[in-house]
Amino acid sequence: MRIMGLDVGSKTVGVAISDAFGWTAQGIETISIDEAAKQFGYNRVKELAKENEVEKIVVGLPKNMDNSLGHRAESSKKYAEVLEARTGIPVVLWDERLTTQAAERTLLEADVSRKKRKLVIDKLAAVMILQSFLDANNK
């Protein structure tokens, strides 16, 4: 069973897919979105889910450090609801606190240039969200 992980931002959606056993996550794509134009990338996510035979989608929920939900978390919840309705695939929200910062730190330690970091950070954050979910559920 393959699982898809998404890091939903205001400009992009990072996408990761698990291996067939549900052990490891690999980044596959960053989808550009435009909130102002109401272009959220749902169709591309649906295509990727179909191509990869995805049976579950994990959407990162950016909680505040005090466990409260801010504007971005509410946007992610809405995204998850719409995505589940459009794809018919179960969607799970997963706490993603600090994943983008961890992804940034990983890329800095790997000496990746600022320009290249910008291109892959959301995909790497999606990998971290999905891997965290897989690790927690494979114990």
Residue frames as qw, qx, qy, qz and C-alpha x, y, z in Angstrom:
[[0.000, 0.890, 0.457, 0.000, 0.00, 0.00, 0.00],
 [0.424, 0.253, -0.002, 0.870, 1.50, 3.31, -1.06],
 [0.204, -0.825, -0.416, 0.323, 0.89, 6.45, 0.96],
 [0.369, 0.624, 0.115, 0.680, 1.30, 10.01, -0.27],
 [0.405, -0.588, -0.337, 0.614, 2.60, 12.80, 1.95],
 [0.255, 0.748, 0.279, 0.546, 1.87, 16.47, 1.26],
 [0.342, -0.407, -0.254, 0.808, 3.40, 19.66, 2.64],
 [0.176, 0.778, 0.508, 0.326, 0.80, 22.29, 1.74],
 [0.320, -0.311, -0.120, 0.887, 2.03, 25.87, 1.64],
 [0.273, 0.738, 0.269, -0.556, 0.67, 29.11, 0.28],
 [0.330, 0.701, -0.397, -0.491, 2.65, 28.87, -2.98],
 [0.445, 0.348, -0.802, -0.191, 3.58, 25.20, -3.36],
 [0.898, -0.256, 0.190, -0.305, 2.63, 21.68, -2.35],
 [0.039, 0.532, -0.845, -0.036, 5.53, 19.32, -1.71],
 [0.918, 0.033, -0.091, -0.384, 4.73, 15.71, -2.62],
 [0.071, -0.456, 0.884, -0.069, 6.28, 12.48, -1.34],
 [0.871, 0.015, -0.300, -0.390, 5.34, 8.84, -1.90],
 [0.627, -0.466, 0.611, -0.126, 6.08, 5.79, 0.22],
 [0.157, 0.281, -0.903, -0.286, 7.57, 2.60, -1.14],
 [0.633, -0.162, -0.587, -0.477, 5.15, -0.31, -1.65],
 [0.569, -0.221, -0.734, 0.296, 5.87, -1.67, 1.85],
 [0.327, -0.870, -0.201, -0.308, 5.19, 1.66, 3.57],
 [0.777, -0.369, -0.152, 0.487, 8.69, 1.84, 5.06],
 [0.414, -0.280, 0.118, 0.858, 10.37, 4.79, 3.33],
 [0.289, 0.865, 0.316, -0.262, 9.32, 8.10, 1.83],
 [0.507, 0.019, 0.385, 0.771, 10.71, 9.61, -1.37],
 [0.180, 0.648, 0.104, -0.733, 10.09, 13.13, -2.66],
 [0.548, 0.335, 0.675, 0.362, 8.62, 13.19, -6.14],
 [0.216, 0.581, 0.405, 0.672, 7.41, 16.67, -7.01],
 [0.069, -0.412, -0.357, 0.836, 6.68, 20.24, -5.96],
 [0.168, 0.643, 0.660, 0.350, 3.40, 21.58, -7.32],
 [0.076, 0.039, -0.071, 0.994, 3.00, 25.34, -7.77],
 [0.058, -0.677, -0.733, 0.016, -0.27, 26.73, -6.48],
 [0.059, 0.258, 0.041, 0.964, -1.87, 30.17, -6.48],
 [0.044, -0.447, -0.764, 0.464, -4.26, 30.85, -3.62],
 [0.179, 0.439, 0.061, -0.878, -5.39, 34.18, -5.11],
 [0.426, 0.236, -0.557, -0.673, -6.36, 32.51, -8.39],
 [0.807, -0.092, 0.367, -0.454, -7.91, 29.55, -6.54],
 [0.773, 0.404, -0.485, -0.063, -5.46, 27.12, -8.20],
 [0.597, -0.611, 0.450, -0.258, -4.57, 24.56, -5.54],
 [0.179, 0.483, -0.848, -0.124, -3.11, 21.67, -7.53],
 [0.720, -0.049, 0.547, -0.425, -5.84, 19.18, -6.64],
 [0.860, 0.446, -0.071, -0.238, -5.91, 17.73, -10.16],
 [0.437, 0.613, -0.642, 0.144, -2.15, 17.11, -10.18],
 [0.335, -0.356, 0.764, -0.421, -2.28, 15.48, -6.74],
 [0.835, 0.166, 0.333, -0.405, -5.11, 13.26, -7.99],
 [0.744, 0.566, -0.341, -0.095, -3.06, 12.29, -11.09],
 [0.167, 0.561, -0.759, 0.285, -0.01, 11.45, -8.97],
 [0.572, -0.189, 0.642, -0.474, -2.15, 9.43, -6.56],
 [0.892, 0.317, 0.110, -0.304, -3.62, 7.42, -9.42],
 [0.586, 0.634, -0.502, 0.041, -0.22, 6.87, -11.13],
 [0.121, 0.459, -0.784, 0.399, 1.31, 5.65, -7.87],
 [0.625, -0.304, -0.694, -0.187, -1.70, 3.60, -6.69],
 [0.010, 0.258, -0.531, 0.807, -1.99, 5.63, -3.49],
 [0.444, -0.455, -0.761, -0.126, -4.41, 4.30, -0.87],
 [0.410, -0.786, -0.357, 0.294, -3.95, 7.01, 1.76],
 [0.343, 0.663, -0.038, 0.665, -2.83, 10.64, 1.80],
 [0.538, -0.560, -0.356, 0.520, -1.11, 12.33, 4.75],
 [0.181, 0.809, 0.106, 0.549, -1.36, 16.12, 4.85],
 [0.454, -0.004, -0.452, 0.768, 0.93, 18.02, 7.17],
 [0.291, -0.855, -0.392, -0.177, -0.88, 20.02, 9.85],
 [0.417, 0.383, -0.303, 0.767, 1.27, 23.00, 10.92],
 [0.520, -0.749, -0.409, 0.039, 0.29, 23.35, 14.56],
 [0.018, -0.851, 0.298, -0.432, 1.68, 26.15, 16.69],
 [0.362, 0.305, -0.773, 0.422, 4.19, 25.19, 19.37],
 [0.327, -0.118, 0.593, -0.726, 1.44, 25.52, 22.01],
 [0.204, 0.202, 0.956, 0.056, -0.60, 22.92, 20.06],
 [0.375, 0.629, 0.346, -0.586, -3.12, 25.53, 18.84],
 [0.552, 0.399, 0.595, 0.427, -4.17, 25.84, 15.20],
 [0.038, -0.546, 0.068, 0.834, -3.39, 29.02, 13.29],
 [0.538, 0.607, -0.073, -0.580, -4.36, 30.26, 9.83],
 [0.312, 0.463, -0.775, -0.297, -2.03, 27.86, 7.94],
 [0.165, -0.004, 0.964, -0.206, -3.35, 24.87, 9.92],
 [0.514, 0.474, 0.467, -0.541, -6.93, 25.83, 9.10],
 [0.486, 0.612, -0.376, -0.498, -5.95, 26.13, 5.42],
 [0.122, 0.316, -0.936, -0.097, -4.34, 22.68, 5.54],
 [0.360, 0.203, 0.824, -0.388, -7.47, 21.19, 7.14],
 [0.568, 0.589, 0.143, -0.558, -9.64, 22.68, 4.38],
 [0.336, 0.556, -0.672, -0.356, -7.19, 21.44, 1.73],
 [0.100, -0.130, 0.982, -0.097, -7.40, 17.92, 3.20],
 [0.486, 0.382, 0.613, -0.492, -11.21, 17.97, 3.21],
 [0.557, 0.646, -0.136, -0.505, -11.46, 19.10, -0.41],
 [0.198, 0.493, -0.820, -0.212, -8.76, 16.65, -1.50],
 [0.278, 0.027, 0.937, -0.208, -10.53, 13.69, 0.12],
 [0.555, 0.531, 0.406, -0.495, -13.82, 14.68, -1.54],
 [0.477, 0.694, -0.328, -0.427, -12.17, 15.04, -4.95],
 [0.242, 0.464, -0.845, -0.110, -10.03, 11.89, -4.86],
 [0.887, -0.208, -0.211, -0.354, -12.11, 9.52, -2.75],
 [0.684, 0.170, -0.579, 0.410, -8.87, 8.57, -0.98],
 [0.588, -0.737, -0.303, 0.141, -8.76, 8.75, 2.84],
 [0.317, 0.668, -0.240, 0.630, -6.79, 11.79, 4.04],
 [0.688, -0.542, -0.358, 0.324, -5.08, 11.95, 7.43],
 [0.032, 0.924, -0.175, 0.339, -3.78, 15.13, 9.06],
 [0.855, -0.159, -0.258, 0.421, -0.33, 14.76, 10.66],
 [0.334, -0.911, 0.027, 0.241, 1.45, 17.16, 13.00],
 [0.748, 0.470, 0.021, 0.468, 4.25, 18.73, 10.98],
 [0.288, -0.951, 0.082, 0.073, 5.70, 21.16, 13.51],
 [0.326, -0.756, 0.479, 0.305, 9.23, 22.18, 12.57],
 [0.825, 0.193, 0.470, 0.248, 9.48, 19.99, 9.44],
 [0.484, 0.840, 0.062, 0.236, 10.19, 22.93, 7.13],
 [0.203, -0.890, 0.399, -0.082, 12.87, 24.18, 9.52],
 [0.754, -0.305, 0.568, 0.126, 14.35, 20.67, 9.72],
 [0.761, 0.508, 0.325, 0.240, 14.34, 20.44, 5.93],
 [0.209, 0.951, -0.140, 0.177, 16.06, 23.84, 5.70],
 [0.472, -0.722, 0.506, -0.002, 18.69, 22.76, 8.24],
 [0.845, 0.021, 0.504, 0.178, 19.31, 19.50, 6.34],
 [0.628, 0.705, 0.183, 0.275, 19.81, 21.38, 3.08],
 [0.047, -0.948, 0.287, -0.132, 22.10, 23.94, 4.74],
 [0.656, -0.512, 0.549, 0.074, 24.22, 21.15, 6.23],
 [0.797, 0.250, 0.479, 0.270, 24.44, 19.59, 2.78],
 [0.237, -0.458, 0.263, 0.815, 25.70, 22.97, 1.49],
 [0.337, 0.563, 0.677, 0.334, 22.85, 23.30, -1.02],
 [0.144, 0.115, 0.100, 0.978, 22.68, 26.79, -2.55],
 [0.269, 0.321, 0.434, -0.798, 19.82, 29.11, -1.61],
 [0.499, 0.293, -0.364, -0.730, 18.39, 28.90, -5.14],
 [0.465, 0.058, -0.865, -0.179, 18.38, 25.09, -5.14],
 [0.008, -0.145, -0.810, 0.568, 17.02, 24.95, -1.56],
 [0.418, 0.263, 0.153, -0.856, 14.01, 26.97, -2.64],
 [0.570, 0.214, -0.575, -0.546, 13.27, 24.40, -5.36],
 [0.582, 0.000, -0.813, -0.021, 13.36, 21.32, -3.12],
 [0.074, -0.203, 0.651, -0.728, 12.51, 22.40, 0.42],
 [0.680, -0.031, 0.153, -0.716, 8.76, 21.68, 0.20],
 [0.831, 0.172, -0.493, -0.190, 9.39, 18.27, -1.33],
 [0.406, 0.228, -0.755, 0.462, 11.86, 17.45, 1.45],
 [0.343, -0.154, 0.477, -0.795, 9.37, 18.68, 4.08],
 [0.829, 0.041, -0.161, -0.534, 6.76, 16.33, 2.53],
 [0.689, 0.209, -0.681, 0.135, 9.28, 13.47, 2.84],
 [0.103, 0.217, -0.694, 0.679, 9.81, 14.32, 6.52],
 [0.603, -0.083, 0.216, -0.764, 6.05, 14.48, 7.20],
 [0.874, 0.116, -0.332, -0.335, 5.43, 11.16, 5.47],
 [0.558, 0.261, -0.726, 0.306, 8.44, 9.43, 7.03],
 [0.179, -0.226, 0.594, -0.751, 7.32, 10.56, 10.48],
 [0.770, 0.001, 0.057, -0.636, 3.86, 9.12, 9.80],
 [0.821, 0.222, -0.518, -0.097, 5.31, 5.84, 8.48],
 [0.308, 0.305, -0.747, 0.504, 7.67, 5.47, 11.44],
 [0.387, -0.167, 0.486, -0.766, 4.86, 6.08, 13.95],
 [0.825, 0.104, 0.061, -0.553, 2.56, 3.58, 12.25],
 [0.788, 0.328, -0.520, -0.041, 5.08, 0.79, 11.57],
 [0.134, -0.521, 0.716, -0.445, 6.01, 0.05, 15.17]]
